[in-house]
């Protein structure tokens, strides 16, 4: 017989967010953001992309681990480093949308092959969602899934990062600027990104 043993985890961040009337405090978001960056860095170090970063895929632990966040659902994960050659996957255009449209990076929407930078941008969108209660492209509808995705893409293109960061600490704009400047094959500067969160925690 084959069996699979899994940890019993707690609620997802989406569940907790709804329980808190769709708004987390800045302190909470900064603490969650730090753990999200740590988790995705571990995934990247092991040469995989998650490709479906969203609040539903981050779960808190139970009992003595209730303060620890876990990243789940690797159904769309993809190896981005060839284990034999050590080469990064090649850049490609014309790719279909993989992941959840609400949190997918702009590069993903316009059809670029995903890399580490796209997981990080999705984390940035999740943090904005937690702080503001919604994202500008939420509620967009279309007669077909393709039309809806196109409208979401257009809204993301038309929404500058200055608008996304409006009314938030200045470090959020710097965070987005760092993310948008990551090259396709570049490793994100996880320490710099976490430092920006730490600065906001200290200066809040």
C-alpha positions as CSV (number, residue, x, y, z in Angstrom):
1,X,0.0,0.0,0.0
2,X,1.1,3.6,-0.6
3,X,0.2,6.3,1.8
4,X,1.1,10.0,2.2
5,X,1.5,11.6,5.6
6,X,1.0,15.4,5.7
7,X,1.2,17.9,8.5
8,X,-2.1,19.1,9.9
9,X,-1.9,22.9,9.5
10,X,-4.1,25.8,10.6
11,X,-6.1,28.3,8.6
12,X,-4.9,30.0,5.5
13,X,-4.1,33.7,5.4
14,X,-7.2,34.2,3.2
15,X,-9.3,32.6,5.9
16,X,-7.7,34.8,8.6
17,X,-8.0,37.9,6.5
18,X,-11.8,37.4,6.1
19,X,-12.1,36.7,9.8
20,X,-10.5,40.1,10.4
21,X,-13.0,41.9,8.1
22,X,-10.6,42.1,5.2
23,X,-7.9,44.2,6.8
24,X,-4.7,43.4,8.5
25,X,-2.6,46.0,10.5
26,X,0.7,47.2,9.1
27,X,2.5,45.3,11.8
28,X,0.8,42.0,10.9
29,X,1.5,42.5,7.1
30,X,5.1,43.2,7.7
31,X,5.5,40.1,9.9
32,X,3.7,38.0,7.3
33,X,5.6,39.5,4.5
34,X,8.9,38.6,6.1
35,X,7.9,35.0,6.5
36,X,6.6,34.9,2.9
37,X,9.9,36.1,1.6
38,X,11.8,33.5,3.7
39,X,9.6,30.7,2.4
40,X,9.9,31.6,-1.2
41,X,13.6,32.1,-0.9
42,X,13.9,28.5,0.4
43,X,11.9,27.3,-2.6
44,X,14.1,29.3,-5.0
45,X,17.3,28.0,-3.4
46,X,16.1,24.5,-4.2
47,X,15.7,25.6,-7.9
48,X,11.9,25.7,-8.0
49,X,9.4,28.5,-8.8
50,X,6.0,28.3,-7.0
51,X,4.0,30.2,-9.7
52,X,0.8,30.4,-7.7
53,X,1.5,32.7,-4.8
54,X,-1.8,33.8,-3.1
55,X,-3.2,34.1,0.4
56,X,-4.9,30.7,0.2
57,X,-1.5,29.0,-0.3
58,X,0.0,30.3,2.9
59,X,-1.2,28.4,6.1
60,X,-0.3,29.0,9.7
61,X,0.8,26.2,11.9
62,X,-1.0,24.6,14.8
63,X,-0.3,24.6,18.6
64,X,3.3,25.4,19.3
65,X,3.9,26.2,15.6
66,X,0.9,28.6,15.3
67,X,3.3,31.5,14.7
68,X,5.0,29.7,11.8
69,X,3.8,30.2,8.2
70,X,3.8,27.3,5.7
71,X,3.7,27.5,1.9
72,X,1.5,24.8,0.2
73,X,0.2,23.7,-3.2
74,X,3.1,23.0,-5.5
75,X,0.8,21.8,-8.3
76,X,2.0,24.6,-10.6
77,X,5.6,24.7,-9.4
78,X,8.4,24.5,-12.0
79,X,12.1,23.7,-11.9
80,X,13.9,26.8,-13.3
81,X,17.5,25.4,-13.1
82,X,18.4,22.3,-15.1
83,X,19.8,19.8,-12.5
84,X,22.3,18.4,-15.0
85,X,23.7,21.5,-16.6
86,X,22.9,24.1,-14.0
87,X,21.5,26.4,-16.7
88,X,18.6,28.7,-16.1
89,X,15.4,28.0,-18.2
90,X,15.4,30.2,-21.3
91,X,13.4,33.3,-21.7
92,X,10.3,32.9,-23.8
93,X,7.3,35.1,-24.9
94,X,3.8,34.0,-25.8
95,X,3.2,32.0,-22.7
96,X,-0.3,31.5,-21.3
97,X,-1.3,32.7,-17.8
98,X,-0.2,30.3,-15.1
99,X,-1.3,30.9,-11.6
100,X,-4.0,33.1,-10.1
101,X,-4.8,36.2,-12.1
102,X,-5.4,38.5,-9.2
103,X,-1.9,38.0,-7.8
104,X,0.0,37.1,-11.0
105,X,2.9,39.4,-12.0
106,X,2.6,41.8,-14.9
107,X,5.3,39.8,-16.8
108,X,3.1,36.7,-16.4
109,X,0.1,38.5,-17.8
110,X,1.9,39.7,-20.9
111,X,3.1,36.2,-21.7
112,X,6.7,36.1,-20.4
113,X,8.2,32.9,-19.0
114,X,8.1,33.1,-15.2
115,X,11.2,33.3,-13.1
116,X,12.0,34.2,-9.5
117,X,11.1,37.8,-9.8
118,X,7.4,36.9,-10.6
119,X,7.0,35.0,-7.3
120,X,8.3,38.0,-5.5
121,X,6.0,40.4,-7.3
122,X,3.0,38.2,-6.4
123,X,4.1,38.5,-2.7
124,X,4.1,42.3,-3.1
125,X,0.5,42.2,-4.5
126,X,-0.6,40.0,-1.6
127,X,0.8,42.5,0.9
128,X,-1.0,45.4,-0.8
129,X,-4.2,43.3,-0.8
130,X,-3.8,42.7,3.0
131,X,-3.2,46.4,3.7
132,X,-5.8,48.0,1.5
133,X,-8.4,45.3,1.5
134,X,-8.5,44.9,-2.2
135,X,-6.5,45.4,-5.4
136,X,-7.5,47.8,-8.3
137,X,-8.3,44.9,-10.7
138,X,-10.6,43.0,-8.3
139,X,-14.1,42.8,-9.5
140,X,-13.2,43.0,-13.1
141,X,-15.5,40.8,-15.1
142,X,-15.7,39.5,-18.7
143,X,-18.0,37.3,-20.8
144,X,-15.2,34.7,-21.0
145,X,-12.2,33.9,-18.9
146,X,-9.9,35.2,-21.6
147,X,-11.7,38.5,-21.6
148,X,-11.5,38.8,-17.8
149,X,-7.8,38.0,-17.8
150,X,-7.2,40.6,-20.6
151,X,-9.0,43.3,-18.6
152,X,-7.0,42.4,-15.5
153,X,-3.8,42.7,-17.5
154,X,-4.8,46.1,-18.9
155,X,-5.7,47.3,-15.4
156,X,-2.3,46.2,-14.1
157,X,-0.5,47.9,-17.0
158,X,-2.5,51.1,-16.3
159,X,-1.9,51.1,-12.5
160,X,1.6,52.5,-11.8
161,X,3.4,51.2,-8.7
162,X,3.1,54.8,-7.3
163,X,-0.6,54.3,-7.2
164,X,-0.4,50.9,-5.6
165,X,1.9,52.3,-3.0
166,X,-0.2,55.4,-2.4
167,X,-0.9,56.2,1.3
168,X,1.5,53.4,2.4
169,X,5.0,53.9,3.9
170,X,7.6,54.9,1.2
171,X,9.4,51.6,1.6
172,X,6.6,49.9,-0.3
173,X,7.4,51.9,-3.4
174,X,11.1,51.0,-3.0
175,X,10.0,47.4,-2.6
176,X,8.1,47.5,-5.9
177,X,11.0,49.3,-7.6
178,X,13.5,46.6,-6.5
179,X,11.1,43.9,-7.7
180,X,10.4,45.5,-11.1
181,X,14.2,45.9,-11.7
182,X,15.0,42.2,-11.2
183,X,16.3,40.6,-14.4
184,X,14.8,37.4,-15.8
185,X,17.7,35.2,-14.6
186,X,18.6,37.3,-11.6
187,X,18.3,36.1,-8.0
188,X,16.2,38.6,-6.0
189,X,18.0,40.4,-3.2
190,X,15.9,38.8,-0.5
191,X,17.9,40.5,2.3
192,X,17.3,44.0,0.8
193,X,13.6,43.3,0.5
194,X,13.3,42.0,4.0
195,X,15.3,45.0,5.2
196,X,12.7,47.3,3.7
197,X,10.0,45.5,5.7
198,X,12.1,45.7,8.8
199,X,12.6,49.5,8.3
200,X,8.8,49.9,8.2
201,X,8.4,47.8,11.3
202,X,10.9,50.0,13.1
203,X,9.5,53.3,11.8
204,X,5.8,52.6,11.9
